């Protein structure tokens, strides 16, 4: 039987989610942008609805008959959107990656009997699922995650294109980065502690601190954990310059009697510079290293992902790797393979026997392939 799923947001991520879910379910896709929705208009099992998703009442009306909701709104809207969905007693998978503490909604979700899966993308997302799985199988002593999404064509000066909102990217560059070292939490500025990494497919990338551990800091008692974002060498210097000169500032300033937030202006200007061209080739690369003890012996697992833009479906790699993780989680909830009231970061899914295998298999069918090496 086909289920009714509402996807909030029809940007690059929301569209790929809606298309994937429509292969099996009935999907309502809602967005304020009509041009985004037009790209879904002729796809079977998808109904498009123009709606201002900043309105709680609009969301309530949209999801009234939903079996499950997927939130793919921009990060600044994410927390309020999730709160509204939970208040309406609807199970939800969220990929908005909002900056607020998701666990503030845990009590509400528990009271409503809602299973709310948050941060369910590639990283955070699949990295958490993988770690949650291994935490049940071994004594994990170290978790390292390196991830990046980049265009193949390197254009001066940024050598970067954003597959999602520039403001969400900028948030990664201004939020202090937390990581765990020798059992203690350390906080460093974003873009700090760069290191070079080599990949056979694309050469040298530069990794730097971002606040990507998110829920893992709270849920995982592991002595060493870190996540770093990767870009082409040189990108860090440009971002530091903009940040240190105040272009990412969130407080309003007065410009000839007009109050503006520098980050709003910067996001507007960078949108054109960072926007992927139609069907522009890009890739997602991730390397996860989990080390520890199993059966009294040292063990290390290395997960590697290299995924490219799909010219057949015209779906970006970042959308594929993020959204197929989310739709895999949707299927786990609908099938009953995962059911836990409250706020559930992806590591909770990984801790349930068989869920990692199902999520990897689901994505493999869509040609998103994780290579696993045991050392």
Beta strands, then each sheet from edge to edge (+ up, - down):
strand 1: 4-8
strand 2: 26-31
strand 3: 46-50
strand 4: 68-71
strand 5: 92-94
strand 6: 115-118
strand 7: 139-151
strand 8: 177-181
strand 9: 184-188
strand 10: 195-199
strand 11: 203-209
strand 12: 224-231
strand 13: 252-255
strand 14: 258-261
strand 15: 282-294
strand 16: 297-308
strand 17: 342-345
strand 18: 370-374
sheet 1: 3+ 2+ 1+ 4+ 5+ 6+ 17+
sheet 2: 10+ 11- 12+ 7+ 15- 16+ 18-
sheet 3: 8+ 9-
sheet 4: 13+ 14-
end
